[in-house]
Amino acid sequence: MGQSFVIQKHAATRLHYDFRLEVGGVMKSWAVPKGPSTNPADKRLAMQVEDHPMSWNQFEGVIGAGYGAGAVIVWDRGEFHNLTERDGETVPMERALADGHASFWMEGEKLHGGWSLRRVAEGRKPRWLLVKRRDEEADPDRDLVADRPESVVSGLTIEEVAEGG
Ligand code: MN
């Protein structure tokens, strides 16, 4: 279908979800404190962080010390395709992200449907908003983050991985 995505739940100093999209051979990455929402009325803060290598997508376990120390699980994974258009033409993802607005369709094990990312502040860690698009997969009554806390790889919760580590 398209490019890979992964969302890693990460119990660092502050719990967050690392939302990563494959663009140009690397994983463009955002830290989303509350995780994705299926409610189009929710605007989830997404702080852009450094690109990660695709080899990190499989990581689940405990980061022992230093920056990012804490447990990590693969909360969701799958593929996405670009929906970003301008004047009826598809805008490549690299260009869309450089311009600060990208829309994409996700087919994960948990997430389905369209989401958009819009940059709202520049800086060393640019701030974006991650928002569900209004499509047939939108569901204001669902709370995926609460209802599906487990890893899609091991079935373990982040607390179980933390204890096991
Ligand atoms: Mn992280």
Backbone and ligand atoms as CSV (ligand in chain L), in Angstrom:
chain,resi,resn,atom,element,x,y,z
A,1,MET,N,N,0.831,-1.204,0.000
A,1,MET,CA,C,0.000,0.000,0.000
A,1,MET,C,C,0.856,1.241,0.000
A,2,GLY,N,N,1.942,1.215,0.754
A,2,GLY,CA,C,2.701,2.462,0.808
A,2,GLY,C,C,3.900,2.357,1.701
A,3,GLN,N,N,4.093,3.390,2.492
A,3,GLN,CA,C,5.258,3.496,3.347
A,3,GLN,C,C,4.894,2.977,4.734
A,4,SER,N,N,5.926,2.663,5.522
A,4,SER,CA,C,5.664,2.124,6.844
A,4,SER,C,C,5.432,3.228,7.869
A,5,PHE,N,N,4.659,2.881,8.889
A,5,PHE,CA,C,4.594,3.750,10.057
A,5,PHE,C,C,4.693,2.879,11.295
A,6,VAL,N,N,5.123,3.481,12.388
A,6,VAL,CA,C,5.127,2.797,13.676
A,6,VAL,C,C,4.807,3.830,14.748
A,7,ILE,N,N,4.125,3.380,15.791
A,7,ILE,CA,C,3.878,4.222,16.961
A,7,ILE,C,C,4.391,3.442,18.167
A,8,GLN,N,N,5.434,3.984,18.804
A,8,GLN,CA,C,6.017,3.331,19.977
A,8,GLN,C,C,5.603,4.088,21.232
A,9,LYS,N,N,4.962,3.375,22.133
A,9,LYS,CA,C,4.612,3.963,23.432
A,9,LYS,C,C,5.865,3.933,24.293
A,10,HIS,N,N,6.222,5.064,24.892
A,10,HIS,CA,C,7.533,5.213,25.525
A,10,HIS,C,C,7.366,5.846,26.906
A,11,ALA,N,N,7.667,5.044,27.921
A,11,ALA,CA,C,7.557,5.528,29.300
A,11,ALA,C,C,8.879,6.160,29.722
A,12,ALA,N,N,9.212,7.288,29.104
A,12,ALA,CA,C,10.410,8.042,29.504
A,12,ALA,C,C,10.027,8.915,30.699
A,13,THR,N,N,10.819,9.936,30.970
A,13,THR,CA,C,10.507,10.834,32.089
A,13,THR,C,C,9.027,11.217,32.049
A,14,ARG,N,N,8.568,11.525,30.829
A,14,ARG,CA,C,7.126,11.730,30.639
A,14,ARG,C,C,6.654,10.744,29.584
A,15,LEU,N,N,5.551,10.062,29.890
A,15,LEU,CA,C,4.989,9.097,28.935
A,15,LEU,C,C,4.588,9.820,27.649
A,16,HIS,N,N,4.907,9.211,26.514
A,16,HIS,CA,C,4.481,9.761,25.225
A,16,HIS,C,C,4.423,8.645,24.200
A,17,TYR,N,N,3.905,8.991,23.056
A,17,TYR,CA,C,3.835,8.061,21.930
A,17,TYR,C,C,4.717,8.616,20.823
A,18,ASP,N,N,5.708,7.820,20.390
A,18,ASP,CA,C,6.577,8.236,19.293
A,18,ASP,C,C,5.917,7.824,17.984
A,19,PHE,N,N,5.480,8.824,17.259
A,19,PHE,CA,C,4.708,8.642,16.031
A,19,PHE,C,C,5.682,8.809,14.875
A,20,ARG,N,N,5.893,7.749,14.097
A,20,ARG,CA,C,6.954,7.774,13.081
A,20,ARG,C,C,6.407,7.373,11.715
A,21,LEU,N,N,6.730,8.193,10.710
A,21,LEU,CA,C,6.314,7.953,9.329
A,21,LEU,C,C,7.555,7.804,8.454
A,22,GLU,N,N,7.551,6.775,7.612
A,22,GLU,CA,C,8.665,6.572,6.683
A,22,GLU,C,C,8.558,7.586,5.540
A,23,VAL,N,N,9.560,8.440,5.469
A,23,VAL,CA,C,9.615,9.449,4.404
A,23,VAL,C,C,11.066,9.537,3.940
A,24,GLY,N,N,11.308,9.256,2.673
A,24,GLY,CA,C,12.657,9.376,2.135
A,24,GLY,C,C,13.669,8.460,2.806
A,25,GLY,N,N,13.236,7.281,3.229
A,25,GLY,CA,C,14.169,6.292,3.772
A,25,GLY,C,C,14.490,6.433,5.242
A,26,VAL,N,N,13.891,7.426,5.901
A,26,VAL,CA,C,14.061,7.555,7.351
A,26,VAL,C,C,12.674,7.656,7.989
A,27,MET,N,N,12.642,7.555,9.309
A,27,MET,CA,C,11.378,7.683,10.026
A,27,MET,C,C,11.293,9.099,10.592
A,28,LYS,N,N,10.467,9.938,9.941
A,28,LYS,CA,C,10.183,11.255,10.507
A,28,LYS,C,C,9.418,11.018,11.811
A,29,SER,N,N,9.752,11.746,12.874
A,29,SER,CA,C,9.273,11.369,14.209
A,29,SER,C,C,8.714,12.551,14.987
A,30,TRP,N,N,7.638,12.264,15.708
A,30,TRP,CA,C,7.001,13.232,16.585
A,30,TRP,C,C,6.708,12.561,17.919
A,31,ALA,N,N,6.883,13.276,19.000
A,31,ALA,CA,C,6.485,12.786,20.321
A,31,ALA,C,C,5.107,13.365,20.639
A,32,VAL,N,N,4.148,12.465,20.843
A,32,VAL,CA,C,2.748,12.857,21.045
A,32,VAL,C,C,2.363,12.467,22.481
A,33,PRO,N,N,2.300,13.438,23.396
A,33,PRO,CA,C,2.077,13.080,24.806
A,33,PRO,C,C,0.803,12.261,25.039
A,34,LYS,N,N,-0.281,12.639,24.374
A,34,LYS,CA,C,-1.557,11.943,24.627
A,34,LYS,C,C,-1.832,10.815,23.641
A,35,GLY,N,N,-1.007,10.661,22.634
A,35,GLY,CA,C,-1.255,9.638,21.615
A,35,GLY,C,C,-2.318,10.094,20.632
A,36,PRO,N,N,-2.540,9.295,19.581
A,36,PRO,CA,C,-3.516,9.679,18.555
A,36,PRO,C,C,-4.947,9.509,19.053
A,37,SER,N,N,-5.849,10.324,18.497
A,37,SER,CA,C,-7.270,10.227,18.828
A,37,SER,C,C,-8.058,9.952,17.553
A,38,THR,N,N,-9.137,9.199,17.687
A,38,THR,CA,C,-10.026,8.952,16.535
A,38,THR,C,C,-11.127,10.007,16.448
A,39,ASN,N,N,-11.087,10.988,17.351
A,39,ASN,CA,C,-12.089,12.060,17.366
A,39,ASN,C,C,-11.556,13.276,16.590
A,40,PRO,N,N,-12.204,13.639,15.470
A,40,PRO,CA,C,-11.699,14.773,14.681
A,40,PRO,C,C,-11.691,16.097,15.438
A,41,ALA,N,N,-12.392,16.173,16.562
A,41,ALA,CA,C,-12.398,17.412,17.353
A,41,ALA,C,C,-11.150,17.527,18.234
A,42,ASP,N,N,-10.404,16.435,18.395
A,42,ASP,CA,C,-9.203,16.460,19.243
A,42,ASP,C,C,-7.999,16.913,18.442
A,43,LYS,N,N,-7.251,17.849,18.985
A,43,LYS,CA,C,-6.004,18.289,18.364
A,43,LYS,C,C,-4.874,17.852,19.281
A,44,ARG,N,N,-4.152,16.831,18.869
A,44,ARG,CA,C,-3.123,16.273,19.733
A,44,ARG,C,C,-1.767,16.895,19.424
A,45,LEU,N,N,-1.172,17.488,20.444
A,45,LEU,CA,C,0.149,18.083,20.303
A,45,LEU,C,C,1.156,17.019,19.879
A,46,ALA,N,N,1.977,17.349,18.894
A,46,ALA,CA,C,3.006,16.435,18.381
A,46,ALA,C,C,4.293,17.233,18.220
A,47,MET,N,N,5.274,16.945,19.076
A,47,MET,CA,C,6.541,17.682,19.018
A,47,MET,C,C,7.511,16.939,18.115
A,48,GLN,N,N,7.942,17.595,17.050
A,48,GLN,CA,C,8.849,16.926,16.116
A,48,GLN,C,C,10.198,16.713,16.771
A,49,VAL,N,N,10.702,15.492,16.654
A,49,VAL,CA,C,12.012,15.150,17.201
A,49,VAL,C,C,12.883,14.648,16.048
A,50,GLU,N,N,14.092,14.219,16.371
A,50,GLU,CA,C,15.020,13.839,15.312
A,50,GLU,C,C,14.505,12.620,14.537
A,51,ASP,N,N,14.894,12.570,13.242
A,51,ASP,CA,C,14.566,11.402,12.432
A,51,ASP,C,C,15.187,10.162,13.060
A,52,HIS,N,N,14.510,9.046,12.925
A,52,HIS,CA,C,15.046,7.779,13.418
A,52,HIS,C,C,15.275,6.832,12.248
A,53,PRO,N,N,16.247,5.905,12.371
A,53,PRO,CA,C,16.440,4.904,11.320
A,53,PRO,C,C,15.290,3.898,11.331
A,54,MET,N,N,14.998,3.333,10.173
A,54,MET,CA,C,13.914,2.366,10.093
A,54,MET,C,C,14.181,1.145,10.976
A,55,SER,N,N,15.458,0.854,11.240
A,55,SER,CA,C,15.796,-0.313,12.060
A,55,SER,C,C,15.273,-0.190,13.492
A,56,TRP,N,N,14.957,1.044,13.915
A,56,TRP,CA,C,14.437,1.247,15.281
A,56,TRP,C,C,12.964,0.844,15.391
A,57,ASN,N,N,12.291,0.674,14.243
A,57,ASN,CA,C,10.845,0.410,14.254
A,57,ASN,C,C,10.467,-0.852,15.028
A,58,GLN,N,N,11.390,-1.820,15.060
A,58,GLN,CA,C,11.071,-3.089,15.720
A,58,GLN,C,C,11.348,-3.042,17.220
A,59,PHE,N,N,11.972,-1.960,17.696
A,59,PHE,CA,C,12.437,-1.989,19.089
A,59,PHE,C,C,11.291,-2.018,20.079
A,60,GLU,N,N,11.390,-3.000,20.980
A,60,GLU,CA,C,10.499,-3.085,22.136
A,60,GLU,C,C,11.357,-3.595,23.280
A,61,GLY,N,N,11.297,-2.936,24.407
A,61,GLY,CA,C,12.147,-3.333,25.521
A,61,GLY,C,C,12.372,-2.146,26.424
A,62,VAL,N,N,13.487,-2.189,27.135
A,62,VAL,CA,C,13.777,-1.127,28.097
A,62,VAL,C,C,15.080,-0.437,27.701
A,63,ILE,N,N,15.024,0.877,27.535
A,63,ILE,CA,C,16.230,1.680,27.325
A,63,ILE,C,C,16.798,1.933,28.710
A,64,GLY,N,N,18.031,1.445,28.950
A,64,GLY,CA,C,18.549,1.344,30.301
A,64,GLY,C,C,18.934,2.647,30.963
A,65,ALA,N,N,19.616,3.506,30.249
A,65,ALA,CA,C,20.136,4.713,30.894
A,65,ALA,C,C,20.273,5.807,29.867
A,66,GLY,N,N,20.374,7.019,30.348
A,66,GLY,CA,C,20.585,8.158,29.464
A,66,GLY,C,C,19.293,8.702,28.913
A,67,TYR,N,N,19.432,9.448,27.819
A,67,TYR,CA,C,18.278,10.122,27.235
A,67,TYR,C,C,17.246,9.095,26.778
A,68,GLY,N,N,16.006,9.276,27.194
A,68,GLY,CA,C,14.937,8.374,26.771
A,68,GLY,C,C,14.848,7.094,27.588
A,69,ALA,N,N,15.590,7.009,28.697
A,69,ALA,CA,C,15.549,5.792,29.517
A,69,ALA,C,C,14.118,5.472,29.910
A,70,GLY,N,N,13.768,4.176,29.785
A,70,GLY,CA,C,12.412,3.746,30.120
A,70,GLY,C,C,11.953,2.679,29.140
A,71,ALA,N,N,10.749,2.157,29.385
A,71,ALA,CA,C,10.224,1.056,28.577
A,71,ALA,C,C,9.595,1.573,27.289
A,72,VAL,N,N,9.672,0.730,26.255
A,72,VAL,CA,C,9.115,1.028,24.934
A,72,VAL,C,C,8.331,-0.193,24.457
A,73,ILE,N,N,7.124,0.023,23.966
A,73,ILE,CA,C,6.412,-1.038,23.244
A,73,ILE,C,C,5.989,-0.520,21.871
A,74,VAL,N,N,5.827,-1.475,20.961
A,74,VAL,CA,C,5.299,-1.129,19.636
A,74,VAL,C,C,3.776,-1.114,19.767
A,75,TRP,N,N,3.231,0.099,19.893
A,75,TRP,CA,C,1.795,0.238,20.179
A,75,TRP,C,C,0.950,0.025,18.924
A,76,ASP,N,N,1.480,0.433,17.777
A,76,ASP,CA,C,0.796,0.148,16.509
A,76,ASP,C,C,1.836,0.205,15.396
A,77,ARG,N,N,1.495,-0.431,14.289
A,77,ARG,CA,C,2.367,-0.375,13.111
A,77,ARG,C,C,1.543,-0.735,11.895
A,78,GLY,N,N,2.040,-0.350,10.744
A,78,GLY,CA,C,1.335,-0.637,9.510
A,78,GLY,C,C,1.900,0.199,8.387
A,79,GLU,N,N,1.017,0.564,7.466
A,79,GLU,CA,C,1.443,1.348,6.310
A,79,GLU,C,C,0.549,2.566,6.162
A,80,PHE,N,N,1.087,3.547,5.471
A,80,PHE,CA,C,0.273,4.734,5.189
A,80,PHE,C,C,0.499,5.140,3.743
A,81,HIS,N,N,-0.452,5.902,3.209
A,81,HIS,CA,C,-0.187,6.584,1.940
A,81,HIS,C,C,-0.603,8.042,2.030
A,82,ASN,N,N,0.092,8.813,1.253
A,82,ASN,CA,C,-0.030,10.261,1.252
A,82,ASN,C,C,-1.374,10.686,0.657
A,83,LEU,N,N,-2.075,11.603,1.339
A,83,LEU,CA,C,-3.323,12.172,0.814
A,83,LEU,C,C,-3.188,13.670,0.542
A,84,THR,N,N,-1.979,14.202,0.731
A,84,THR,CA,C,-1.817,15.657,0.643
A,84,THR,C,C,-1.976,16.127,-0.805
A,85,GLU,N,N,-2.876,17.068,-1.005
A,85,GLU,CA,C,-3.112,17.595,-2.351
A,85,GLU,C,C,-3.113,19.118,-2.322
A,86,ARG,N,N,-2.720,19.695,-3.440
A,86,ARG,CA,C,-2.890,21.127,-3.636
A,86,ARG,C,C,-3.281,21.350,-5.084
A,87,ASP,N,N,-4.351,22.074,-5.301
A,87,ASP,CA,C,-4.879,22.322,-6.653
A,87,ASP,C,C,-5.084,21.015,-7.412
A,88,GLY,N,N,-5.577,19.991,-6.687
A,88,GLY,CA,C,-5.880,18.721,-7.335
A,88,GLY,C,C,-4.681,17.839,-7.621
A,89,GLU,N,N,-3.491,18.269,-7.198
A,89,GLU,CA,C,-2.280,17.482,-7.444
A,89,GLU,C,C,-1.737,16.966,-6.119
A,90,THR,N,N,-1.215,15.749,-6.146
A,90,THR,CA,C,-0.589,15.199,-4.950
A,90,THR,C,C,0.698,15.956,-4.640
A,91,VAL,N,N,0.847,16.329,-3.387
A,91,VAL,CA,C,2.085,16.969,-2.921
A,91,VAL,C,C,2.945,15.874,-2.285
A,92,PRO,N,N,4.172,15.664,-2.746
A,92,PRO,CA,C,5.018,14.624,-2.137
A,92,PRO,C,C,5.178,14.858,-0.627
A,93,MET,N,N,5.323,13.778,0.133
A,93,MET,CA,C,5.396,13.894,1.604
A,93,MET,C,C,6.532,14.808,2.060
A,94,GLU,N,N,7.689,14.703,1.438
A,94,GLU,CA,C,8.817,15.557,1.841
A,94,GLU,C,C,8.418,17.032,1.737
A,95,ARG,N,N,7.771,17.346,0.614
A,95,ARG,CA,C,7.347,18.726,0.353
A,95,ARG,C,C,6.247,19.129,1.345
A,96,ALA,N,N,5.297,18.218,1.562
A,96,ALA,CA,C,4.181,18.498,2.464
A,96,ALA,C,C,4.694,18.806,3.876
A,97,LEU,N,N,5.662,18.006,4.335
A,97,LEU,CA,C,6.198,18.230,5.687
A,97,LEU,C,C,7.014,19.520,5.731
A,98,ALA,N,N,7.770,19.794,4.672
A,98,ALA,CA,C,8.531,21.048,4.630
A,98,ALA,C,C,7.576,22.246,4.678
A,99,ASP,N,N,6.418,22.091,4.039
A,99,ASP,CA,C,5.427,23.178,4.016
A,99,ASP,C,C,4.603,23.243,5.300
A,100,GLY,N,N,4.694,22.202,6.135
A,100,GLY,CA,C,4.001,22.236,7.417
A,100,GLY,C,C,2.577,21.727,7.396
A,101,HIS,N,N,2.202,20.988,6.363
A,101,HIS,CA,C,0.875,20.374,6.364
A,101,HIS,C,C,0.874,19.105,5.541
A,102,ALA,N,N,0.530,17.984,6.175
A,102,ALA,CA,C,0.478,16.698,5.479
A,102,ALA,C,C,-0.770,15.945,5.921
A,103,SER,N,N,-1.392,15.265,4.962
A,103,SER,CA,C,-2.512,14.377,5.266
A,103,SER,C,C,-2.183,13.003,4.717
A,104,PHE,N,N,-2.651,11.973,5.414
A,104,PHE,CA,C,-2.267,10.615,5.009
A,104,PHE,C,C,-3.297,9.626,5.538
A,105,TRP,N,N,-3.402,8.507,4.830
A,105,TRP,CA,C,-4.303,7.420,5.216
A,105,TRP,C,C,-3.465,6.342,5.879
A,106,MET,N,N,-3.905,5.885,7.065
A,106,MET,CA,C,-3.149,4.889,7.815
A,106,MET,C,C,-3.916,3.579,7.872
A,107,GLU,N,N,-3.189,2.481,7.652
A,107,GLU,CA,C,-3.748,1.145,7.856
A,107,GLU,C,C,-2.838,0.412,8.820
A,108,GLY,N,N,-3.172,0.514,10.094
A,108,GLY,CA,C,-2.402,-0.156,11.117
A,108,GLY,C,C,-3.207,-1.303,11.690
A,109,GLU,N,N,-2.708,-1.854,12.799
A,109,GLU,CA,C,-3.470,-2.892,13.477
A,109,GLU,C,C,-4.533,-2.253,14.371
A,110,LYS,N,N,-4.293,-1.018,14.792
A,110,LYS,CA,C,-5.265,-0.275,15.595
A,110,LYS,C,C,-5.815,0.926,14.832
A,111,LEU,N,N,-4.931,1.711,14.261
A,111,LEU,CA,C,-5.361,2.940,13.571
A,111,LEU,C,C,-5.766,2.649,12.131
A,112,HIS,N,N,-6.902,3.246,11.740
A,112,HIS,CA,C,-7.368,3.168,10.356
A,112,HIS,C,C,-7.933,4.531,9.985
A,113,GLY,N,N,-7.678,4.924,8.751
A,113,GLY,CA,C,-8.292,6.145,8.264
A,113,GLY,C,C,-7.303,7.272,8.069
A,114,GLY,N,N,-7.853,8.456,7.819
A,114,GLY,CA,C,-7.025,9.616,7.509
A,114,GLY,C,C,-6.692,10.424,8.753
A,115,TRP,N,N,-5.462,10.908,8.808
A,115,TRP,CA,C,-5.026,11.864,9.839
A,115,TRP,C,C,-4.300,13.005,9.135
A,116,SER,N,N,-4.185,14.115,9.814
A,116,SER,CA,C,-3.367,15.198,9.279
A,116,SER,C,C,-2.409,15.691,10.350
A,117,LEU,N,N,-1.293,16.211,9.892
A,117,LEU,CA,C,-0.300,16.863,10.743
A,117,LEU,C,C,-0.129,18.284,10.225
A,118,ARG,N,N,-0.260,19.240,11.131
A,118,ARG,CA,C,-0.129,20.644,10.758
A,118,ARG,C,C,0.845,21.315,11.714
A,119,ARG,N,N,1.861,21.960,11.164
A,119,ARG,CA,C,2.853,22.631,12.011
A,119,ARG,C,C,2.282,23.955,12.500
A,120,VAL,N,N,2.368,24.162,13.810
A,120,VAL,CA,C,1.824,25.390,14.391
A,120,VAL,C,C,2.899,26.271,15.021
A,121,ALA,N,N,4.113,25.744,15.188
A,121,ALA,CA,C,5.208,26.566,15.730
A,121,ALA,C,C,6.538,25.998,15.263
A,122,GLU,N,N,7.415,26.884,14.840
A,122,GLU,CA,C,8.754,26.497,14.397
A,122,GLU,C,C,9.672,26.437,15.609
A,123,GLY,N,N,10.951,26.176,15.361
A,123,GLY,CA,C,11.908,26.157,16.453
A,123,GLY,C,C,12.728,24.891,16.416
A,124,ARG,N,N,13.480,24.668,17.479
A,124,ARG,CA,C,14.361,23.508,17.515
A,124,ARG,C,C,13.542,22.221,17.521
A,125,LYS,N,N,12.437,22.229,18.251
A,125,LYS,CA,C,11.504,21.103,18.214
A,125,LYS,C,C,10.156,21.650,17.759
A,126,PRO,N,N,9.944,21.679,16.440
A,126,PRO,CA,C,8.700,22.278,15.939
A,126,PRO,C,C,7.474,21.566,16.517
A,127,ARG,N,N,6.435,22.364,16.765
A,127,ARG,CA,C,5.204,21.813,17.333
A,127,ARG,C,C,4.177,21.676,16.219
A,128,TRP,N,N,3.550,20.519,16.205
A,128,TRP,CA,C,2.533,20.194,15.212
A,128,TRP,C,C,1.274,19.762,15.954
A,129,LEU,N,N,0.160,19.730,15.214
A,129,LEU,CA,C,-1.069,19.138,15.739
A,129,LEU,C,C,-1.417,17.928,14.882
A,130,LEU,N,N,-1.693,16.821,15.557
A,130,LEU,CA,C,-2.103,15.576,14.898
A,130,LEU,C,C,-3.615,15.449,15.073
A,131,VAL,N,N,-4.342,15.409,13.960
A,131,VAL,CA,C,-5.810,15.448,14.021
A,131,VAL,C,C,-6.399,14.385,13.102
A,132,LYS,N,N,-7.412,13.695,13.610
A,132,LYS,CA,C,-8.138,12.712,12.777
A,132,LYS,C,C,-8.942,13.446,11.725
A,133,ARG,N,N,-8.885,12.991,10.490
A,133,ARG,CA,C,-9.728,13.567,9.442
A,133,ARG,C,C,-11.150,13.035,9.568
A,134,ARG,N,N,-12.088,13.834,9.042
A,134,ARG,CA,C,-13.501,13.442,9.109
A,134,ARG,C,C,-13.790,12.474,7.967
A,135,ASP,N,N,-13.699,11.180,8.280
A,135,ASP,CA,C,-13.975,10.161,7.275
A,135,ASP,C,C,-14.712,9.011,7.963
A,136,GLU,N,N,-14.949,7.951,7.232
A,136,GLU,CA,C,-15.761,6.850,7.768
A,136,GLU,C,C,-15.087,6.132,8.934
A,137,GLU,N,N,-13.800,6.369,9.141
A,137,GLU,CA,C,-13.099,5.723,10.255
A,137,GLU,C,C,-13.040,6.618,11.499
A,138,ALA,N,N,-13.528,7.843,11.387
A,138,ALA,CA,C,-13.546,8.730,12.559
A,138,ALA,C,C,-14.565,8.203,13.574
A,139,ASP,N,N,-14.235,8.346,14.867
A,139,ASP,CA,C,-15.155,7.863,15.905
A,139,ASP,C,C,-14.928,8.665,17.187
A,140,PRO,N,N,-15.802,9.665,17.420
A,140,PRO,CA,C,-15.614,10.525,18.600
A,140,PRO,C,C,-15.797,9.782,19.919
A,141,ASP,N,N,-16.428,8.617,19.886
A,141,ASP,CA,C,-16.741,7.917,21.134
A,141,ASP,C,C,-15.690,6.881,21.527
A,142,ARG,N,N,-14.676,6.739,20.697
A,142,ARG,CA,C,-13.681,5.724,20.970
A,142,ARG,C,C,-12.485,6.341,21.690
A,143,ASP,N,N,-11.860,5.580,22.577
A,143,ASP,CA,C,-10.618,6.016,23.214
A,143,ASP,C,C,-9.608,4.888,23.049
A,144,LEU,N,N,-8.974,4.862,21.880
A,144,LEU,CA,C,-8.085,3.753,21.514
A,144,LEU,C,C,-6.918,3.619,22.469
A,145,VAL,N,N,-6.372,4.757,22.886
A,145,VAL,CA,C,-5.200,4.733,23.758
A,145,VAL,C,C,-5.531,4.038,25.081
A,146,ALA,N,N,-6.742,4.290,25.591
A,146,ALA,CA,C,-7.153,3.667,26.856
A,146,ALA,C,C,-7.608,2.220,26.633
A,147,ASP,N,N,-8.325,1.981,25.539
A,147,ASP,CA,C,-8.930,0.660,25.327
A,147,ASP,C,C,-7.940,-0.384,24.817
A,148,ARG,N,N,-6.902,0.068,24.139
A,148,ARG,CA,C,-5.938,-0.862,23.525
A,148,ARG,C,C,-4.519,-0.493,23.952
A,149,PRO,N,N,-4.191,-0.706,25.221
A,149,PRO,CA,C,-2.862,-0.287,25.687
A,149,PRO,C,C,-1.728,-1.219,25.261
A,150,GLU,N,N,-2.060,-2.392,24.754
A,150,GLU,CA,C,-1.050,-3.445,24.580
A,150,GLU,C,C,-0.196,-3.282,23.322
A,151,SER,N,N,0.953,-3.931,23.360
A,151,SER,CA,C,1.841,-4.010,22.197
A,151,SER,C,C,1.186,-4.844,21.105
A,152,VAL,N,N,1.347,-4.416,19.852
A,152,VAL,CA,C,0.855,-5.245,18.741
A,152,VAL,C,C,1.858,-6.344,18.388
A,153,VAL,N,N,3.026,-6.330,19.011
A,153,VAL,CA,C,4.039,-7.363,18.746
A,153,VAL,C,C,3.946,-8.480,19.787
A,154,SER,N,N,3.976,-8.107,21.066
A,154,SER,CA,C,4.052,-9.100,22.144
A,154,SER,C,C,2.744,-9.249,22.904
A,155,GLY,N,N,1.829,-8.316,22.760
A,155,GLY,CA,C,0.606,-8.322,23.563
A,155,GLY,C,C,0.804,-7.776,24.962
A,156,LEU,N,N,2.044,-7.428,25.309
A,156,LEU,CA,C,2.336,-6.947,26.665
A,156,LEU,C,C,2.014,-5.466,26.805
A,157,THR,N,N,1.676,-5.064,28.023
A,157,THR,CA,C,1.540,-3.633,28.306
A,157,THR,C,C,2.926,-3.059,28.601
A,158,ILE,N,N,3.005,-1.736,28.599
A,158,ILE,CA,C,4.309,-1.115,28.862
A,158,ILE,C,C,4.748,-1.378,30.310
A,159,GLU,N,N,3.792,-1.527,31.215
A,159,GLU,CA,C,4.140,-1.835,32.608
A,159,GLU,C,C,4.776,-3.242,32.688
A,160,GLU,N,N,4.216,-4.189,31.922
A,160,GLU,CA,C,4.766,-5.550,31.924
A,160,GLU,C,C,6.175,-5.579,31.327
A,161,VAL,N,N,6.371,-4.809,30.278
A,161,VAL,CA,C,7.712,-4.748,29.671
A,161,VAL,C,C,8.690,-4.100,30.650
A,162,ALA,N,N,8.240,-3.058,31.340
A,162,ALA,CA,C,9.110,-2.381,32.310
A,162,ALA,C,C,9.528,-3.331,33.428
A,163,GLU,N,N,8.586,-4.141,33.907
A,163,GLU,CA,C,8.911,-5.096,34.984
A,163,GLU,C,C,9.840,-6.194,34.495
A,164,GLY,N,N,9.583,-6.664,33.270
A,164,GLY,CA,C,10.404,-7.728,32.698
A,164,GLY,C,C,11.827,-7.275,32.400
A,165,GLY,N,N,11.964,-5.957,32.176
A,165,GLY,CA,C,13.290,-5.453,31.826
A,165,GLY,C,C,14.133,-5.277,33.063
L,1,MN,MN,MN,10.373,8.699,22.794
